[in-house]
């Protein structure tokens, strides 16, 4: 038992420094840490001790580096600092050589070399080159002086609460934990707790599922195992259900239907694919999850082939490429001419991006309750209509016999558009088969394994440039998007990239060829601003590359390539989303305003000056635009009931996902009544019902950043109808 630790204060001639690098300054494990100590006498190192941590199971003495530092003199640094650093870097590599690295050997070597520069500067501040001296201090040692301020003009008084700042109506309840989410609903009697048994690897056959492990852990609470053979419908295409036909057509050997559970005859499409559903009595979900995890670990697997993960460019594709174009002259023709000219008339580059996971606060949650004349689904979803249709497809029930409802959703970001429908299709079939309510709540690790995030991208771009004007004359992009197990929204995102990739840039000729690369991943799906986010990254990567080659500031190149005038054709032909016109185009004005308010040119100049005189510490500043296509989703509806005491209840097709939809609609209702009748009911007397297919059938999705506004307009229309009736009643 360690009772105390004594750290002696270093002597006057001892220089001691400790260093740490992590992904975040707080609440993050170190990637590399180190302690450096040296005794310096008359400008010479006479003793050195260096310990490295976090890269090996135990701390490591860096003996080669210690010997390299020994007898180092300040004069040596003054004579040739780079030679000294090169020699010490070789010693770092020698110390790291015997260590076992899962990954990051080169990264660690660079980090430790950086520590070395800091330590040399600490020991011999006057001997190191002047442009090294800023290396010693850490950014976290600097005084934080960054401030931000937003100024808004006084809101226009519309005669009610709309257009006025106010706290979200349920802010207190959500902060205190009193707000109810789907899994907070009291469970009906005899509810079975369900947990997925998942295949841990891609491209393997599962040779049966052994229930003995679960029976041992759960005892008498064990109910059963559900496999693909137990489901009436195991393959579902959400796009078919929703009536979406998205080209290109899949290859004949590719089945894009989503499997609810992995059939024993098929190899797994990805690690984390559901194999079976473990059912148990009681109210101990964590025990059931642990039993399911133990079953997952005990699965007998037979390797079919190597999984396809990464290396997409030039690999297997699930369908023909999607080609989108813009301009009268093919981009390839313009680029070939520029390539023949050579020099800076032609440029090419690569772009790569990994996936991005949804990290909603509330995991995927479904409760399926059999009723005497159908079934009720409580699902945390961005689209109850999609859930209802998926359950109808899976069970054969008519939509009128399927109720889907929820009070609120704890975040979605696109991750609760399709996945809740597939989970609900499984839960509904099992509930009807067992005649028990079924609860499915995915633990975070299962959630992130099953629910695909944003698509990975590998891409190559080519451009033709006029070096004199810095204008891009043509661009050609070969894009490889990762395509996971099912269809989901993966091809649609390719179309959205084609519709948005030109951003705010007047490039006369563009060709974008999007390949859908076969990958052993779960369905990649919508993540915040799908297609638009990718377009922005892809295009800005080109602008950054061209600016670097032309040796001009990035913001200057962007300004020279902006659309000009008030009407500009946006988007590419060949996409499902048609080309449009940027009517009332004001981007150059907005850009100039931001530059002026931030004093950008002066700050950019200051950054350049700092970087010229500092070798090891750099500053950066950038200004980049983004164009976002607003999705006006159809199907927004509102139902408003007025009670005899004047209080109001509201039911909306839009989902409250944390964006304040209920608050905005309440403001709208208050203001619309005020404008129509001279008085609006206070928000405190309004109650919002669950989002429900029983109250608002045939609704759309909540997404695209416009559902709140769509719900507000629907509610405003309902208020106008009610006001007309009230006026007629008042006349009588």
N, C-alpha and C positions, 0 to 999 in steps of 0.2 A: 504494500500500500504506500503510494507516494503521498507524503503529508505536506511537503513544501518543495519549492524549486528556487534556488538562489542563483541569480544572474549578476555576476560581479561587474562593476563599472569598468570599462576598458581604461588602461593607462593612457597617459597623455600622448605617447608616441604610437599608440595602437589605433589603426583605422578599422572601424567595423561598420558593415552595412548588411542589411537583409533585404531580399527582393522577393517579389511574388507576382506572378502573372495568372490571371483567371479570366473567365469569360465576362464576369461582372465584378465591380469593385466590392460588392457585398453579397452575402448569401450565395456564394459559389465556391466550389472546391478549386484549389490551385491546380493549374496545368503544370506549372513548374514553380518551385521556390528554392531559395538558396541563401546561405549565410557566408559572407566573405569577411575575413579578418587578416590584417597584415601589420607587422611591426616595422615602422619606417624610421631609420636612423641616418641622419645626414643625407637625406634625399635618396636613400637606397633601402630596398626591401630586404630585411634580414630574417624574417620569419613569415610564413603564410599558412593559412588554414581555410579550406573551402569545402563546404558540405552542400550537396544537392539533394533536394527532396521532391516527392510527388511523382517521380518518373520511374521508380523502382519500388518493390515492396518495402525496402528499408532505405534510410538515408545513405548517401554514397559520398565517400571522400574523393575529391577530384585531385588525385596525387600528381598526375601529369601537369595539370594547370598550376598546382602549388609549386612544383619544381620550376615551371616556366616563369613564375613571378619572382622566385627567389633571386636576389641580387639585381633585380631590375632597378635602374637609376632614372632619375628625372631627366638627365642628359640624353638618355636613350630615346625617350619620348620626344624631346625637343629636336633631336637629330632626324628621326624618321618614325613618326607615330604609326603610320600605316603598316610599316614593316613589323613593328612590335605587335600590333594587333593581329596581323596575319599569323605570326608565330604562335601567339597565345591561342588563336582560333584552332590551329592544328592540335594543340594540347587538349582543347575541349573535345575535339573529335576523338582523340585517343582515349579519353576518360569515358566517353559515351559508348565506345565500341563494344565492350563486353556486356552492356546492359540489355535487358530484354524489353523491346518496345512492341506493343501491339500496333501502334501507329505513332507518327509524329517525331521520328528521330531527327529529321532535318529541321523541323520546326523547333524542337528543343535545342538543337545546336545553335540556331539563330538567336533564340531567346537568351541562352547562357552567354553567348558572345555579346549581346546587348548589356547583360549584367556586368560583363567584364569592362565594357566602355564606361559604364557608370562608376565602377569601382576605381578604374584608373584616373578618372576625373576627380573623384573624391580624394585620392592619395596625392595627386600631382596636379592640382588645379591650374597652377601657373605654367606648367610645362606642356600640357596638352594643347593642340591647336585651338584657336579661339572658337572655331565653329563646332567644337566638341562640347563646349562648356555648358550648354543648355541641356546636355544629356543627363546630368546628375539628378536634377530635380524631377520629381514626378508630377504629372498633371494634378494628382490629388493633393499635392502640397500647395498648389496655387490657390490664391483667393478666388472664389467663384463670384464673378461680377455680372454674369449674364442675367438679364431681366427681360420680361416680356409684358406687353400691355395691349389690351384690346379696347378700342374705343368704338362705341356705337352711337349713332344719332338717336335722339329721343324718338321712341316708337310713335307711329301715327295712331291716334285714338280711333279705334273702329267701333266704339260704342259698347265694348264688352271686354272679356278677358283675353281674346285673341290678340296677338302681337305684343303681349306684355310678358316680361320675364317672370317665371314662377317656378317653384320647386316641383319636381315630379310628384304626382299625387300619392304614390306608394313608396316614396323614398324612405320614410321612417320605418314602415313595416318591413321593407327589404333589408334595411340596415340592422334592424333588431331581430331578424330571422322569423318574423311573424307572417310574412308573405308565403303563400302556399304554392308549391310547384307540384308537378305531376306525381312524384313519388311520395309526397306528403299526404296524398289522398288516403283516407282510412281504407284498408284493404277489406274486401268482402270476406265472409267466412269461407274457409276451405280454399283460400288462395294458395296456389302452388308457386314457390319461388323457383325461377328458372335461371340457369347459367350456362353459357356456351362452353363446350369442349372444342378446342381449336387445334388445327394442325400447325405445328410449329415451323414447318419448312415448306418451301415451294417446290413444285414438280416432284411430288412423291405420292405413292398410293398408300392409303391407310388400310392396313390389314385387320379391320375390325376394331370395335371399341369395347373394352372390358369394363363392365359395370362393377366388378368386384371391388375395385379401389374406392369408388363412391359409396358402395354399400358399407364398407368397413368404416369409412369416415363419418357417414351420416347415420348409420344404424337404422332404427325404425322410422326415421324421417325420410329415408329414401323412397321415392315414388316410382320413377321410371327413367329410361333413356329414350329420347326421340331421335330417330335418324331420318335420312332422306326418304327411306322406304315407307316411313309412317306418314308422310305428307301427301295430301291429295294433289297438290301443285307445288313443285319444287323449283321450277324455272320461271322467272318473270322478267319481262322487258318493260321497264317503267316508261320508256319512250313510246312503245306501242300502246300501253294503257292510256297515256296522256294524248295519244293521237299525233305524235311527232314523228316525222320521217326525215331524218337528217342524212344527206349524202356526205361522202360517197358510200355506195353499198359495200357491206362487209364481204370479204373473200368467202368463198363457199366452204372453206375448212375452218372458219371462225364462227363460233356460236357466242353471240354477245349477250345472251340472256344471263341475268344474275341468278346464281344458285343460292337458295335459302340455306341449304345444308349440302355439304360435299358428298356426292354419291360415292359409294365404295368402288365403283368401276372407273372413276375418273381421277387423274392425278390432280393434286392441289394446284390452284392457280397462284396462290401467294401464301407466305407465312402468316398465320393468324386467321386462316379461313375456317369458318364454323363447320364442324364435323357432325356434332350432335348437340342436343339440348338436354341438360340434366335437370330433372324436376324433383322437388323435395317439399315435404310438408313443413309447417312451422313458420317462424318469423325470424330466422337467423341467416340473412342473405350472405354475410361474410363466410359463414361455414360452407354454404353451398358453392360460393365462388372458389374457396380453397379446394373443395372436393373436385370441382370441374378442372381447376388448374392441375391437380394431381393426375386426373384422368388424361389431360392433354400431354403431360410428361410421360405417361406410360404407354402412349400409342405406339404400335409397331408399324414402322414406316419402311417402304420399299422405294428406293431411288429409281426414278424413271429417266431422268436426264438432268443436266446442269440447269439451274434456274437462269432465266434471262433477266438480268438486273444491270442497268447501265450499258455503256457502249451502244447507244441507240443508233447513231448516225451510220447509215448504210446497212442496218440490220433488218430483221424480219418485220413486215408491216401487216396490219390486220385488214387493210383496205387500200384502194388506190389513193394517191396523194390528192389533196385539195389544192387547186391552183387558183389564186386570186390575182387580178391584174388591174393596173391603172395606167392610162396614157395611150396616145395614138401610136407611138413608136414602141415596140417591145423593148423592155429593159435590157434583155440579153444583147440586142443589137448595139445599143448605146454603150454598154459596158465593154463589149468586144472591141469597139473602136478606141475606147479609152485605154484598154489594155495594150493595144498596138502602139499607141502614143507613148505609153510608159510614164515613168516619173510619178509625180503626185496626181496625175489624172485618173489613176486607177488605184483603189485600195480594197483590201479584204480583211476580214477578221472573224473571230469566233465568239460565240456567246454560250454560256452554260449556266443553268440554274437548277438547284435541287428542289425538292418538294417543300411544302409548308403545311403544317397540320392545323386543323381547327383546335382551338383550346377553349371551348366554351366552358363556362362554370358548371353547368348542369350537363351531365353525361346523357347519352341516348337512353330514353326511358319510355317504356310501354306497359300498360296494364290492360289486358283483354278480359272482358267480363261477359260471359254468355247470358243472354236474356231469353225470355219465353218466346219472343218472336224475332230474334236476331242476335246481335252482339253490339256491345259498346266498347270503343277503344279510347282509352286515355293515352295520348301520345304527345310528347314534347316535339312539336313539328312546326316547320315553316309553311306547310301546305296540307291542311286537313283533307282537302279534296283529293289529293294524290294518295293519302293514306286510305281513304274510303274506297277509291277505285282499285287499289292494290288488294285490299281485303276482299272486295267483291270478286276480283279475278281468282284469288286463291281459294275462296270458300264456295263460290257459286251463288252466294246470297245477292239479292237485289240491293242496290245502294240505299233504298228507303229503309232497309232492315239493318243498316250499319250506321251507328252514330259514332262520330269522332269528335272529341272535345278536349280542351285544356284551358286552364286559367291564364297561364303565362309560360314563357319558355326562357330558360336561363342561358341565353346566348345561342347564336346559330351560325352566322357568318357563311351560310351556304351549306353547312354540314348537316342541316336538318331539313333539307329539301327532299332528298331521295331515300336516305338510309332509314328514317322512321317508318316509311311505307313498307320497306322490305322486312323490317323487324316486326311490324304489325301484322303482315301477311303470315309470318311464321307463328306469332303468338295467337292469332285468331284461329288458325287451323288446329293448334294444340289445345286451345281452350274448348273448342267444339268437340274435339275427339275425346278429351278427358272429362268434359263437363265440369271443369274447374276454372275459376279465374286464373290467369297466368300473368305473373309479373316478370318483366325483363328489364334490368337496369345494368348497363355495361360498366364494369370497372374500368378505370382510366386506361390501363394497359391493353385491355381487350378492345376498348373503344378506339384507341389510336391504331391498333393493329388491323381492325376490320374496316374502319372508315377512312377511305383514301382522301388525302388532302389535295393540294394543288399539283398540277402536272409538272414533272421534270421536263427540262428543255435542253436540247443540244442544237446549236444552229451555226450556220456559216453565212456571212453576208459579203456582198461585193457591191461597190459603188463606183460610178463615174463622177468625177468632180472637175469643175473648172477652177484650177489653182489661182487664177487671177481674181475671180469674184468670190471664191469659197462656196459657190453654190453647188449643191448635189444635183446632178442632171438625171441620174437613174440609180435605182437600188434593186438588188436581187437578193432574196433571203430564202435559204433552204432551212426549214425548221422541222425538227424532230420532236414531237410531243409523246410523252410516255402514255401508253394506253394499257390500262389494267384489265381486270377480269371481265367486267360487264361493260355495257355501253355507257350508262349514266349520262353525263353531260360532256363527255370527252371530245366527241367530234364537234359538238356545238361550240365549244371553246375555240376550236380551230377557225370556225366561221366568224366568231367574235373578234379574233385577232385580225382576220382579213378586213373586217369592217372598221377597225380602229387604229391600225398600225401606222397610218400616215400622220396621226396626231395633229400637230399644228404646222406641218412642214409642207411647203409647195414643191414637192419632188415630182417632176413631170411624168416619169416612167417608173413604175414599180411592178415587180412580180414577186409574189410570196407563194412558195410551194410548201405546204404543210404535210408532213408524213406522220402517220399514227403508228408508233413503234410498239410492237408486241413486247410487253414487260410482265414479269411475275409480281404484280402489285395488286392490291385491292382496287376497286373502281376509283380512279381519280375523279374528282368532282368539283363542284363550284366552291371557291373560297373567295371571300370579299372582293368584289369587282372582277369577276372571272372574265378572262379575255382582255379586258381593258388594262389590268395591272401588267399582264404579260406583254401587251403591245407597248406600253410605256417603257418597260425595261429593254425590250428588243430594239426599239427605235433610239432610245437615249444611248444605248451601247454603241450604235453606229455613229451618232453625233460625237460621242467622247473619242472614239477611235479616229475619226476624221480630223477633229480638232488637234489631237496629239500629233498626227502626221503633218498637218499644215503648220503646226507650232503657233497656233493662235488660241486665245482663251475660249473656253467652251461656250460661254454666254454670247460671245461675239459671233461665233459660227452659227449658233441657233438664231440669232437676230437676222442674219443674212439669208436664212432659209425659211423664215416664217411665211405663212400665207399673208397676203396683203389684200386690201380692199374689204368690202363688206360681204361678198358672196364668193364662196369657194367650194368646189366639189370635194366632199369628204368620203372616205371609205373606198374599198376596192370592189370591182365587179367580180362575180363568181361566188360571193358569200351569200348565205341565206338572208343576211341583213342587207337591204339595198343601199346603194350609194345615196348620199344625201347632200344637202347644201348647208354650209355653216352660215346661216342667215344672221344678220346683225353681229358679225364677227368683231369682237372687241379685244381679242387677246393682246395685240401689240400695245394697246392703251393700258391694259391691266399689268403687263410686263413692265412698262415704263413706270407705272405708279409704284410697283413693288421695289424696283431699283431705287427710286427716289426716296421712298420712306425708309429704306434700310441703309441708305448711303452706300450702296453696293460697290460702286466703282472705287471709292476710297478704301473700303475694307478689302477689296480684292488686291489693290496695290500694296496695302500693308502686309497682306499674307505673302505676296511675292517677295517683298523685301525681307521678311523674317526668314523665309526658306533659303534665300541666298546666303545668309550668314549663319545658318544652323544646319550642321550635317546630319545630326542624329534625331532631331526632333522637328517635325514638320507640321504646318498648319494647312487647313484647307477650307475653301468656301465655294459653294456652287449654287447655281440658280437654274432650275429646269422646269419646263411646263408639263402639264398633263391634260389630256382631254378625256372626259368621262361621258359615255353615252347613257343617258337616263332611260331606264326601262319602265315604261308606263304599263304596268301589268294589268290586264283586264280582270273583271270579276269582283272588284271591291264593292261591298254592300254594307248597309247599316240598317238596323231595326231599332226604332226608338218607341218606347211605351211611356205614357204619362199616367200616373196614378191620380186618384181623386184628391189627394193631399198636395198635389203639385210636384212630387218627387218623380224622378225619371230613372228608367233602366235602359241600358244600351247593349246591343249585341252587334258585333262586327265580324266580318270575314277576315280581317287583318289580324295578325298575331302580335301580341305584346311580347317583344323579345328583349326588352331592356332599353329600347330606343325612345320610350315615352309616348307611344302611340295613344294610349288611353288619355294621357294628359292633354295632348294636342287636340284630340277629338272633343274632349270636354270643353276646352277653350272655344272651339269652333261652334259647338252647340249653344253655349252661353251667348256668344256674340251674334250668331244668326238669329236666335230668338229675340235678342235686344233690337236688332235692326228691323225685324219683321213686326214685332209687337210693342216695342218700346221698353220691354223688360225681359231679362233672361234669367232662368233659374240658376242659383249659385251652384258652383261645381261640387260643393259639399253634399248636395242632395242627389247627386248622380251616382248610379251604381252600374259597373260594367259586368256583364255576364261572361261566362266562359265563351271562348271562341269555339263554335260548334257547327257541325254540318246540319244539326237539327234546327238551329236558329237561322243560319245563313248558308243554305246549300249552294253547291256549284261555285264556290269561291275560288279565287286564284291563289298565288303564292305570296308570301311576305318576303320581298327582296327587291333589289334594284334601286334602293334608296327613295322610293316614291310611294310605298304602301301607306305610310302615315298620312301623306297628303291625299292619296286616293280615298282613304277612309274618311278623312275630314270632308272632302267634297261629297261623298255619299251621305254622310251625316247631315251636311248642310242642305242637301236636296230633301232629305227626310223632314228636316225642320221646316222647310218652306211648305211642304205638303201639310204638315200638322198646323202650321200657322194659318194657312188658308182655311182649314176646317174650324179652327178656333175663332177666326174672324166671322165666319158664317154663323157659328153658334152664338157669338156675342151680339150679332145683328138681330137674331131671333129673340 
